[in-house]
Amino acid sequence: MLHVSAIAASCDDDPDNEYPACHVHQQDWGVPVRLTEAGTGRLPLVLAGMDA
């Protein structure tokens, strides 16, 4: 089992906004892992709906 934890912050970037809001996103994943030669080289983990 691979356990991954992530915390990220994002803030509004509008110079006209006097009080920009910041948002904190936190996610934990428990991923069962099996290594094989046919496996992929990428493990997508989606944080706050984004996978980039």
Phi and psi restraints in degrees (range 20) as a CNS / XPLOR table:
assign (resid 1 and name C) (resid 2 and name N)
       (resid 2 and name CA) (resid 2 and name C) 1.0 -101.8 20.0 2
assign (resid 2 and name N) (resid 2 and name CA)
       (resid 2 and name C) (resid 3 and name N) 1.0 126.6 20.0 2
assign (resid 2 and name C) (resid 3 and name N)
       (resid 3 and name CA) (resid 3 and name C) 1.0 -111.6 20.0 2
assign (resid 3 and name N) (resid 3 and name CA)
       (resid 3 and name C) (resid 4 and name N) 1.0 124.6 20.0 2
assign (resid 3 and name C) (resid 4 and name N)
       (resid 4 and name CA) (resid 4 and name C) 1.0 -125.2 20.0 2
assign (resid 4 and name N) (resid 4 and name CA)
       (resid 4 and name C) (resid 5 and name N) 1.0 133.2 20.0 2
assign (resid 4 and name C) (resid 5 and name N)
       (resid 5 and name CA) (resid 5 and name C) 1.0 -124.2 20.0 2
assign (resid 5 and name N) (resid 5 and name CA)
       (resid 5 and name C) (resid 6 and name N) 1.0 139.5 20.0 2
assign (resid 5 and name C) (resid 6 and name N)
       (resid 6 and name CA) (resid 6 and name C) 1.0 -140.0 20.0 2
assign (resid 6 and name N) (resid 6 and name CA)
       (resid 6 and name C) (resid 7 and name N) 1.0 142.7 20.0 2
assign (resid 6 and name C) (resid 7 and name N)
       (resid 7 and name CA) (resid 7 and name C) 1.0 -133.3 20.0 2
assign (resid 7 and name N) (resid 7 and name CA)
       (resid 7 and name C) (resid 8 and name N) 1.0 131.0 20.0 2
assign (resid 7 and name C) (resid 8 and name N)
       (resid 8 and name CA) (resid 8 and name C) 1.0 -139.2 20.0 2
assign (resid 8 and name N) (resid 8 and name CA)
       (resid 8 and name C) (resid 9 and name N) 1.0 148.3 20.0 2
assign (resid 8 and name C) (resid 9 and name N)
       (resid 9 and name CA) (resid 9 and name C) 1.0 -119.4 20.0 2
assign (resid 9 and name N) (resid 9 and name CA)
       (resid 9 and name C) (resid 10 and name N) 1.0 143.4 20.0 2
assign (resid 9 and name C) (resid 10 and name N)
       (resid 10 and name CA) (resid 10 and name C) 1.0 -136.1 20.0 2
assign (resid 10 and name N) (resid 10 and name CA)
       (resid 10 and name C) (resid 11 and name N) 1.0 142.4 20.0 2
assign (resid 10 and name C) (resid 11 and name N)
       (resid 11 and name CA) (resid 11 and name C) 1.0 -126.5 20.0 2
assign (resid 11 and name N) (resid 11 and name CA)
       (resid 11 and name C) (resid 12 and name N) 1.0 150.7 20.0 2
assign (resid 11 and name C) (resid 12 and name N)
       (resid 12 and name CA) (resid 12 and name C) 1.0 -61.4 20.0 2
assign (resid 12 and name N) (resid 12 and name CA)
       (resid 12 and name C) (resid 13 and name N) 1.0 140.7 20.0 2
assign (resid 12 and name C) (resid 13 and name N)
       (resid 13 and name CA) (resid 13 and name C) 1.0 -122.9 20.0 2
assign (resid 13 and name N) (resid 13 and name CA)
       (resid 13 and name C) (resid 14 and name N) 1.0 56.4 20.0 2
assign (resid 13 and name C) (resid 14 and name N)
       (resid 14 and name CA) (resid 14 and name C) 1.0 -118.3 20.0 2
assign (resid 14 and name N) (resid 14 and name CA)
       (resid 14 and name C) (resid 15 and name N) 1.0 111.7 20.0 2
assign (resid 14 and name C) (resid 15 and name N)
       (resid 15 and name CA) (resid 15 and name C) 1.0 -62.7 20.0 2
assign (resid 15 and name N) (resid 15 and name CA)
       (resid 15 and name C) (resid 16 and name N) 1.0 -19.2 20.0 2
assign (resid 15 and name C) (resid 16 and name N)
       (resid 16 and name CA) (resid 16 and name C) 1.0 -80.8 20.0 2
assign (resid 16 and name N) (resid 16 and name CA)
       (resid 16 and name C) (resid 17 and name N) 1.0 -11.9 20.0 2
assign (resid 16 and name C) (resid 17 and name N)
       (resid 17 and name CA) (resid 17 and name C) 1.0 -88.6 20.0 2
assign (resid 17 and name N) (resid 17 and name CA)
       (resid 17 and name C) (resid 18 and name N) 1.0 112.2 20.0 2
assign (resid 17 and name C) (resid 18 and name N)
       (resid 18 and name CA) (resid 18 and name C) 1.0 -67.0 20.0 2
assign (resid 18 and name N) (resid 18 and name CA)
       (resid 18 and name C) (resid 19 and name N) 1.0 -32.6 20.0 2
assign (resid 18 and name C) (resid 19 and name N)
       (resid 19 and name CA) (resid 19 and name C) 1.0 -126.6 20.0 2
assign (resid 19 and name N) (resid 19 and name CA)
       (resid 19 and name C) (resid 20 and name N) 1.0 81.1 20.0 2
assign (resid 19 and name C) (resid 20 and name N)
       (resid 20 and name CA) (resid 20 and name C) 1.0 -66.2 20.0 2
assign (resid 20 and name N) (resid 20 and name CA)
       (resid 20 and name C) (resid 21 and name N) 1.0 144.8 20.0 2
assign (resid 20 and name C) (resid 21 and name N)
       (resid 21 and name CA) (resid 21 and name C) 1.0 -92.7 20.0 2
assign (resid 21 and name N) (resid 21 and name CA)
       (resid 21 and name C) (resid 22 and name N) 1.0 144.9 20.0 2
assign (resid 21 and name C) (resid 22 and name N)
       (resid 22 and name CA) (resid 22 and name C) 1.0 -118.1 20.0 2
assign (resid 22 and name N) (resid 22 and name CA)
       (resid 22 and name C) (resid 23 and name N) 1.0 145.8 20.0 2
assign (resid 22 and name C) (resid 23 and name N)
       (resid 23 and name CA) (resid 23 and name C) 1.0 -127.1 20.0 2
assign (resid 23 and name N) (resid 23 and name CA)
       (resid 23 and name C) (resid 24 and name N) 1.0 137.1 20.0 2
assign (resid 23 and name C) (resid 24 and name N)
       (resid 24 and name CA) (resid 24 and name C) 1.0 -109.7 20.0 2
assign (resid 24 and name N) (resid 24 and name CA)
       (resid 24 and name C) (resid 25 and name N) 1.0 130.5 20.0 2
assign (resid 24 and name C) (resid 25 and name N)
       (resid 25 and name CA) (resid 25 and name C) 1.0 -116.2 20.0 2
assign (resid 25 and name N) (resid 25 and name CA)
       (resid 25 and name C) (resid 26 and name N) 1.0 134.4 20.0 2
assign (resid 25 and name C) (resid 26 and name N)
       (resid 26 and name CA) (resid 26 and name C) 1.0 -133.6 20.0 2
assign (resid 26 and name N) (resid 26 and name CA)
       (resid 26 and name C) (resid 27 and name N) 1.0 138.8 20.0 2
assign (resid 26 and name C) (resid 27 and name N)
       (resid 27 and name CA) (resid 27 and name C) 1.0 -148.4 20.0 2
assign (resid 27 and name N) (resid 27 and name CA)
       (resid 27 and name C) (resid 28 and name N) 1.0 142.1 20.0 2
assign (resid 27 and name C) (resid 28 and name N)
       (resid 28 and name CA) (resid 28 and name C) 1.0 -121.4 20.0 2
assign (resid 28 and name N) (resid 28 and name CA)
       (resid 28 and name C) (resid 29 and name N) 1.0 138.7 20.0 2
assign (resid 28 and name C) (resid 29 and name N)
       (resid 29 and name CA) (resid 29 and name C) 1.0 -124.9 20.0 2
assign (resid 29 and name N) (resid 29 and name CA)
       (resid 29 and name C) (resid 30 and name N) 1.0 137.9 20.0 2
assign (resid 29 and name C) (resid 30 and name N)
       (resid 30 and name CA) (resid 30 and name C) 1.0 -116.0 20.0 2
assign (resid 30 and name N) (resid 30 and name CA)
       (resid 30 and name C) (resid 31 and name N) 1.0 110.1 20.0 2
assign (resid 30 and name C) (resid 31 and name N)
       (resid 31 and name CA) (resid 31 and name C) 1.0 -116.6 20.0 2
assign (resid 31 and name N) (resid 31 and name CA)
       (resid 31 and name C) (resid 32 and name N) 1.0 118.4 20.0 2
assign (resid 31 and name C) (resid 32 and name N)
       (resid 32 and name CA) (resid 32 and name C) 1.0 -69.9 20.0 2
assign (resid 32 and name N) (resid 32 and name CA)
       (resid 32 and name C) (resid 33 and name N) 1.0 129.4 20.0 2
assign (resid 32 and name C) (resid 33 and name N)
       (resid 33 and name CA) (resid 33 and name C) 1.0 -120.8 20.0 2
assign (resid 33 and name N) (resid 33 and name CA)
       (resid 33 and name C) (resid 34 and name N) 1.0 136.8 20.0 2
assign (resid 33 and name C) (resid 34 and name N)
       (resid 34 and name CA) (resid 34 and name C) 1.0 -136.2 20.0 2
assign (resid 34 and name N) (resid 34 and name CA)
       (resid 34 and name C) (resid 35 and name N) 1.0 120.7 20.0 2
assign (resid 34 and name C) (resid 35 and name N)
       (resid 35 and name CA) (resid 35 and name C) 1.0 -88.2 20.0 2
assign (resid 35 and name N) (resid 35 and name CA)
       (resid 35 and name C) (resid 36 and name N) 1.0 126.1 20.0 2
assign (resid 35 and name C) (resid 36 and name N)
       (resid 36 and name CA) (resid 36 and name C) 1.0 -139.7 20.0 2
assign (resid 36 and name N) (resid 36 and name CA)
       (resid 36 and name C) (resid 37 and name N) 1.0 159.6 20.0 2
assign (resid 36 and name C) (resid 37 and name N)
       (resid 37 and name CA) (resid 37 and name C) 1.0 -67.6 20.0 2
assign (resid 37 and name N) (resid 37 and name CA)
       (resid 37 and name C) (resid 38 and name N) 1.0 -24.5 20.0 2
assign (resid 37 and name C) (resid 38 and name N)
       (resid 38 and name CA) (resid 38 and name C) 1.0 -86.9 20.0 2
assign (resid 38 and name N) (resid 38 and name CA)
       (resid 38 and name C) (resid 39 and name N) 1.0 -0.5 20.0 2
assign (resid 38 and name C) (resid 39 and name N)
       (resid 39 and name CA) (resid 39 and name C) 1.0 -71.6 20.0 2
assign (resid 39 and name N) (resid 39 and name CA)
       (resid 39 and name C) (resid 40 and name N) 1.0 167.3 20.0 2
assign (resid 39 and name C) (resid 40 and name N)
       (resid 40 and name CA) (resid 40 and name C) 1.0 -85.3 20.0 2
assign (resid 40 and name N) (resid 40 and name CA)
       (resid 40 and name C) (resid 41 and name N) 1.0 163.0 20.0 2
assign (resid 40 and name C) (resid 41 and name N)
       (resid 41 and name CA) (resid 41 and name C) 1.0 -95.8 20.0 2
assign (resid 41 and name N) (resid 41 and name CA)
       (resid 41 and name C) (resid 42 and name N) 1.0 10.6 20.0 2
assign (resid 41 and name C) (resid 42 and name N)
       (resid 42 and name CA) (resid 42 and name C) 1.0 -138.9 20.0 2
assign (resid 42 and name N) (resid 42 and name CA)
       (resid 42 and name C) (resid 43 and name N) 1.0 135.6 20.0 2
assign (resid 42 and name C) (resid 43 and name N)
       (resid 43 and name CA) (resid 43 and name C) 1.0 -117.2 20.0 2
assign (resid 43 and name N) (resid 43 and name CA)
       (resid 43 and name C) (resid 44 and name N) 1.0 100.4 20.0 2
assign (resid 43 and name C) (resid 44 and name N)
       (resid 44 and name CA) (resid 44 and name C) 1.0 -73.3 20.0 2
assign (resid 44 and name N) (resid 44 and name CA)
       (resid 44 and name C) (resid 45 and name N) 1.0 124.6 20.0 2
assign (resid 44 and name C) (resid 45 and name N)
       (resid 45 and name CA) (resid 45 and name C) 1.0 -121.8 20.0 2
assign (resid 45 and name N) (resid 45 and name CA)
       (resid 45 and name C) (resid 46 and name N) 1.0 118.7 20.0 2
assign (resid 45 and name C) (resid 46 and name N)
       (resid 46 and name CA) (resid 46 and name C) 1.0 -93.1 20.0 2
assign (resid 46 and name N) (resid 46 and name CA)
       (resid 46 and name C) (resid 47 and name N) 1.0 124.5 20.0 2
assign (resid 46 and name C) (resid 47 and name N)
       (resid 47 and name CA) (resid 47 and name C) 1.0 -116.7 20.0 2
assign (resid 47 and name N) (resid 47 and name CA)
       (resid 47 and name C) (resid 48 and name N) 1.0 119.8 20.0 2
assign (resid 47 and name C) (resid 48 and name N)
       (resid 48 and name CA) (resid 48 and name C) 1.0 56.4 20.0 2
assign (resid 48 and name N) (resid 48 and name CA)
       (resid 48 and name C) (resid 49 and name N) 1.0 37.5 20.0 2
assign (resid 48 and name C) (resid 49 and name N)
       (resid 49 and name CA) (resid 49 and name C) 1.0 78.3 20.0 2
assign (resid 49 and name N) (resid 49 and name CA)
       (resid 49 and name C) (resid 50 and name N) 1.0 7.4 20.0 2
assign (resid 49 and name C) (resid 50 and name N)
       (resid 50 and name CA) (resid 50 and name C) 1.0 -114.4 20.0 2
assign (resid 50 and name N) (resid 50 and name CA)
       (resid 50 and name C) (resid 51 and name N) 1.0 134.9 20.0 2
assign (resid 50 and name C) (resid 51 and name N)
       (resid 51 and name CA) (resid 51 and name C) 1.0 -132.6 20.0 2
assign (resid 51 and name N) (resid 51 and name CA)
       (resid 51 and name C) (resid 52 and name N) 1.0 79.0 20.0 2
